[in-house]
Amino acid sequence: MSMSNTQLPPASSHNPELRGRVLVVAGSDSSGGADGLAKTQSRGLEADQKVLAAHGCYAMTATTALTAQNTLGVDDIYHIPADFVKEQIDAVFKDIKPDVIKTGMLASAETIAMVARAFGSYDVNRLVLDPVMVATTGKQLLPSEAVHDLRELLLPQTFIVTPNIPEAMQLLTLPGKEPPEIRNVDDLEELGRSLLQLGPEWVLVKGGHTPFKADGTVAQTDEEKELVYDVLVSADSVTRIKGAYQKSKNTHGTGCSLASAVAANLSMGLHPIQAVKAACAYIEAAIRFAPGYGEGNGPLNHFHSMYTLPFAPDRFVDYLLDRPDVAPVWHKFVNHPFVLAMGSGELPQESFKNYLIQDYLYLVHFARANALASYKAKSMEDIAAGAKIVTHINTEMSLHLDYCASFGISKEQIEATEEHQACTAYTRYVLDVGMSSDWLALQVALAPCLLGYGAIGQALHDEKNLATKREGNTYYKWICNYVAEDYVEAVEELVKIFIHGTKMEIGFWEMFPSA
Ligand SMILES: Cc1ncc(COP(=O)(O)O)c(N)n1
C-alpha cells in the first residue's frame, strides 16, 4: 500500500463556511418519498443531494431521467431530452459555478454525448463519474450499447471513476478481451489499474459486491464473508480501504452515495485518498444506522453524523421561552404582581425599599458568579464577556444606592442587612451550579436574571403598555434602567455566550469521528 504525495490545490477557495458547490448530473429516484432525518431516499439525485447536504455542501442538479421505483424494483423510466439536460448544465455553469461535478445515471448514449461535450466546453477537471449501468434490483439503467460512449467520451475527462466490480468489468469488456477474474484483493488492484488505461486520473473499485475471507481471498459462502475492500488506484499509488462486511439488506444507493461523498470531500479541498477514505467511513455508518424501511433493499441513513439544534441560529432564547415547560413559569416570573405594581406605580414603597436592599445583596453574589464564569471560561472572548457583565452590575448597583439614598438608607445600612432566605437560596444555588458544573451550566443558571429583567424592562417600558404609569411613578427610573443600552448589550452578550457555548459543545463532539 503506498500513499501518493500529490498535493492538489483546494477545490473551493471561495468561502470556507460554504463547503464547496457540487453539480450532480443523474436520474431521480422516486423511492422512499418521505423526507426527514432518517427516512432518506436511497439512490439517484435524491440520495446525492442528501449526502451533499450532510457534508455541508451546496448541491445543484441536472436531471437526466425520472424513474418510478421503490426498494423492490424500477417500474419505469422517463428520459429527459438530452438538449434539456444540457440546458440545465449551462444554466448552472452560467451562474453558481460548481467546484466538482458528480455523475450518476446518465440514461442514454445521446445524453452521454451531450454531457461530454458540455463538460469539454466548461473545462471540467473535477469529475467524479459513477458509471451507473444496472440497478441493484435488476433493471438496466443505461443501454449496454451506451457503455462504449461512457468509456470513450467521459472516462478521459474523469478525475475519479467509482465502478463496482460488475461495472468495472463492463467498462473493460472490449471486443476480443476477457475481463479479469477476481480471486483476491490483488485482482481488485489489477482491475483498477486496467481502468486507469482508459483515461481517468483515479479509479476507485468498490468491492462491496464481492466480500472476502479474512485471508484476502473471495468468500465462497455467507459464513466466510468477513471483509470488504475498496481499492483506490492512481498512476503512482494504490490504497486499500478495508472494512468489516456488514450483513445488511439496506445497501441500496451505496454506490451513488459513496461517489457523492467523495465529490463532497473533494469540493472541500481534500486529497483524493483522504476524500475516499472519509467517504467509505461515512457510507459504512450510513448502512449501520439505516432505518430499515421498505419491503426490499432499504435506504441508508445519510444523516447519521449530523445532529441539529431545535432552533435557528440566534433564536435560542425565543425557542427556550416558547417551550411548553418553560413558558408558564417564565410568564409567572415576568408578570408577577410585584412587577405589575412597579409598572402602575402602585407598589408600596416599603416593599420596594426592602426589595432594593435584598437585590443589592443579591447582585454582590451575582457579580461573584459572573466572575466565576470568567474564571471557568477558556477563551479571552468569554473571560472578557464575564468581566463586562460584572462592570455592568457595578453600574446597576449605583442605581440601588441612589434610590436607597433618596429613601435615607446608606450603603452601610444595606450591607448590614440580613439576607432573606430566598436571596441566600437563589444566589448560593447559582454559585453552586457554577462551582460543581461547567461554564455553560453556570451561564444557564445566570440567564433568568439577565434575560428576565431585560424582558420585564421592555414590557413595562413599551409605549403600548397602558398599564405603565410614566409621570409621577417613583419606579419608572428603575424600569428605564433595564432598557438602557448597556443592559440590553449585557443580555445580547449572554445570548452570544450561549450560542458560543453551544458551538463549543459541537466542537467537542467533532473531536471524535462519528463515522
Ligand atoms: C435514479 C437511479 N440512479 C442510480 C441507481 C442505482 O442505485 P442502486 O445500485 O442502489 O440500484 C438507481 N437505482 N436509480
The ligand as a Gaussian input file, in Angstrom:
#p B3LYP/6-31G(d) Opt

LIG

0 1
 C      -32.048000       7.027000     -10.440000
 C      -31.137000       5.926000     -10.035000
 N      -29.814000       6.130000     -10.016000
 C      -28.984000       5.139000      -9.643000
 C      -29.467000       3.913000      -9.262000
 C      -28.530000       2.805000      -8.866000
 O      -28.606000       2.552000      -7.494000
 P      -28.700000       1.043000      -6.958000
 O      -27.448000       0.367000      -7.391000
 O      -28.815000       1.168000      -5.494000
 O      -29.936000       0.439000      -7.591000
 C      -30.862000       3.717000      -9.278000
 N      -31.428000       2.534000      -8.946000
 N      -31.685000       4.740000      -9.671000

